[in-house]
Amino acid sequence: MANKDRLQKAGDYELDGVLIVGTSGARIAVTEQVRELNIYQSIDTPFMSGNLILADAQGVGELLPFIGQERMMFSLRTPGHNGVVDFNEYHAIIYNVERRFATTDREQSILLNWTTLENYKNVRIKISASFSGNISDIVEEILKKEEYIGTKKPINIEPTFNIKKYVIPNLNPFAAIDLLRVEAISKKEPGAPHFLFYENPKGFHFRSLDSLIGEHKTTSKQHKNTYRSQPPATGPNAGYPEANLGTILHWEVDDNSNSYLSTRLGMFASTLYTHDIFNKNIQKFEFDYLKDGFAKRNSTNQEYKNSGSNVSEAKVDGKKLITEFPESRIYVHSTASEKLYTSGKSDNNVEQWLQESESRSLEREYFTLKIDTHGDTNIMAGDMIEVLIPTNRPLDKTGGKTQMDSFLSGRYLIT
């Protein structure tokens, strides 16, 4: 543990008031018995979750007891930082006892899985209803309406284009939002598809990938911290823990730049055939990653003049670029004339979102970097960070500053 208002060393944390409330109403503080607390966030997951390991020598498992419906309250903060993971106002719920075993004659270890109340409610609720309006408005209704999710947490929703009509066919609320997410097109970042629906300590987010990275292909989002692959600070900075907070303890590139799979799945190029079931006609739309994607959308390193795409512009077989083979992935999707609807426009606008959204989804996985570093509650899923990794090339004989790996170093989105 550490001083609540000042970071003493990198990795310090303040875990306050871990309280578990059983279904019987029993309230037991277990802060001193916590051995490990893990919290999971992802921009592909609409809820936070985690697990908790207790060293129980006080009979907590018997007094509550644990039956998979206990409330849990706690807050976690890096000393001296504003960011906090706070489950005191919006509780977590323990839904599973994964393991429980004796470690000594008088002590047991208990591994508990927990999630948010919204996620716990989501699995109990089905939506069978029709909706009309902008996708962003429908998402907000599902999240706020008491008969669906009914959350009181902050919500960050990016406005979308196009009036839509949907009939939700007996789906859980989060599954319904995921169905809407696929067809969402940003109004703020004109024409940008590929929306994300996720939760982090700041609440729920329904927004485009572009909005997380920058604005209108010109302004980059400010990164929250810089992480360096280097030994811990020494000398004058040794007593300044913030200098070590951005130290990369381990980094790894795993299963990246798979051009074979990305070609098959349509990241580089694709063709969409739409079939108008009213007018009985077919339209063809081709997608080129470099021309229709990277050239007009925000990128993580767009503020750097020498930055570019990770996709090679060398010709394949000496003939065409890898992005100039639109038949590498074929999509077929139905559409419909406006004449089918009495209330005006209701086309699914599939040519505006399907190909580019699928390409951006694959692009997110095309190059990823895993890093281990010290915990910082200011940093969360959806934030931008800067990573600096030294080159392993022979250094210039003249010496000078450590040169950075130009390919690995740069700005990254936390996923």
Secondary structure, 3 states (H helix, E strand, C coil): CCCCCCCCCCCCCEEEEEEEECCCCCEEECHHHEEEEEEECCCCCCCCEEEEEEEECCCHHHHCCCCCCEEEEEEEECCCCCCEEECCCCCEEEEEEEEEEECCCCCEEEEEEEEEHHHHHHCCCCEEEEEEEEHHHHHHHHHHCCCCCCCCCCEEECCECCEEEEEEEEECHHHHHHHHHCCCCECCCCCCCCEEEEEECCEEEEEEHHHHHEECCCEECCCCCEEECCCCCCHHHCCCHHHHHCEEEEEECCCCCCHHHHHHHCCCEEEEEEEECCCCEEEEEEEEHHHHHHCCCCCCCCCCCCCCCCCCCCCECCCECCCCCHHHCEEEEEECCHHHCCCCCCCCCHHHHHHHHHHHHHHHHHCCCEEEECCCCCCCCCCEEEEECECCCCCCCCCCCCCECCCCCEEEECC
